[in-house]
């Protein structure tokens, strides 16, 4: 019987787990809200992982590979970042064993990456596993975009990270929706094509984001724009700001390179629309398939 590993993408708010064989096939999966914040403390991660295995009806001896915020300073066990110069294919050699005696020898954490460019520093935790999966699927060069709460734009050269930048797009959208000047106006559909395009158009002009965001409110209260488009305009402004900032670096990947997006269908569709608006080719990879492929690499190199 093929060896199997449980891959756990343990984020801040959510947790996703996949039982993977060495061909990258997903034999079972589970998703819940037991992210780092819900676990509620370092001493509770062991019991939380026990609960996950019970929920998936798995034996306690199954090997576990965990990525994401579980390895942060606020997670189960802090794992140091790798330098960006370490090839993604080397990740299986840098796994950190969990020191909790109950899981010693069968539970490991994937380290994140740190990128330094002069005084500028950026970090990732969790995305590196997706990037390993993308490399295994043949995406060794060019720009990969991982949208989400903290969107990542990563430039790869032969499977090695050349640079990456993080944009707090999802977090900003959530904050603007939850409170403040714009919150009462953002109950509309974020996929409204006209509103989204309006936000992208403004972002493409490289105008100050704080000004264009306030103009959303001004447009609604002056009855220049319909309120139901406000959420889509804000989404377009924030996602468009990523593309406008990245546009200065995209030529480094070649004029015809375009981008590869690893994201859920709804979010990837929005990024694909933004890419078309900025004149870029866009290929979309399914994040579940990419993650499962990554976990299979840990089996093959384990």
Rosetta blueprint (number, residue, H / E / L):
1 X L
2 X L
3 X L
4 X E
5 X E
6 X E
7 X E
8 X E
9 X E
10 X E
11 X L
12 X L
13 X L
14 X L
15 X E
16 X E
17 X E
18 X E
19 X E
20 X E
21 X E
22 X L
23 X L
24 X L
25 X L
26 X E
27 X E
28 X E
29 X E
30 X E
31 X E
32 X E
33 X L
34 X L
35 X L
36 X H
37 X H
38 X H
39 X H
40 X L
41 X L
42 X H
43 X H
44 X H
45 X H
46 X H
47 X H
48 X H
49 X H
50 X H
51 X H
52 X H
53 X H
54 X H
55 X H
56 X L
57 X L
58 X L
59 X L
60 X L
61 X L
62 X L
63 X E
64 X E
65 X E
66 X E
67 X E
68 X E
69 X H
70 X H
71 X H
72 X L
73 X L
74 X L
75 X L
76 X L
77 X L
78 X L
79 X L
80 X L
81 X L
82 X E
83 X E
84 X L
85 X L
86 X L
87 X L
88 X H
89 X H
90 X H
91 X H
92 X H
93 X H
94 X H
95 X L
96 X E
97 X E
98 X L
99 X L
100 X L
101 X H
102 X H
103 X H
104 X L
105 X L
106 X L
107 X E
108 X E
109 X E
110 X L
111 X L
112 X L
113 X E
114 X E
115 X E
116 X E
117 X E
118 X L
119 X L
120 X E
121 X E
122 X E
123 X E
124 X E
125 X L
126 X L
127 X H
128 X H
129 X H
130 X H
131 X H
132 X H
133 X H
134 X H
135 X H
136 X H
137 X L
138 X L
139 X L
140 X L
141 X L
142 X E
143 X E
144 X E
145 X E
146 X E
147 X L
148 X L
149 X L
150 X L
151 X E
152 X E
153 X E
154 X E
155 X E
156 X E
157 X E
158 X L
159 X L
160 X E
161 X E
162 X E
163 X E
164 X E
165 X E
166 X E
167 X E
168 X L
169 X H
170 X H
171 X H
172 X H
173 X H
174 X H
175 X H
176 X H
177 X H
178 X H
179 X L
180 X L
181 X L
182 X L
183 X H
184 X H
185 X H
186 X L
187 X L
188 X L
189 X L
190 X L
191 X L
192 X L
193 X H
194 X H
195 X H
196 X H
197 X H
198 X H
199 X H
200 X H
201 X H
202 X H
203 X H
204 X H
205 X L
206 X L
207 X L
208 X L
209 X H
210 X H
211 X H
212 X H
213 X H
214 X H
215 X H
216 X H
217 X H
218 X H
219 X H
220 X H
221 X H
222 X L
223 X L
224 X L
225 X L
226 X L
227 X H
228 X H
229 X H
230 X H
231 X H
232 X H
233 X H
234 X H
235 X H
236 X H
237 X H
238 X H
239 X H
240 X H
241 X H
242 X H
243 X H
244 X H
245 X H
246 X H
247 X H
248 X H
249 X H
250 X H
251 X H
252 X H
253 X H
254 X L
255 X L
256 X L
257 X L
258 X L
259 X E
260 X E
261 X E
262 X E
263 X L
264 X L
265 X H
266 X H
267 X H
268 X H
269 X H
270 X H
271 X H
272 X H
273 X H
274 X H
275 X H
276 X H
277 X H
278 X L
279 X L
280 X L
281 X L
282 X E
283 X E
284 X E
285 X E
286 X L
287 X H
288 X H
289 X H
290 X H
291 X H
292 X H
293 X H
294 X H
295 X H
296 X H
297 X H
298 X H
299 X H
300 X H
301 X L
302 X L
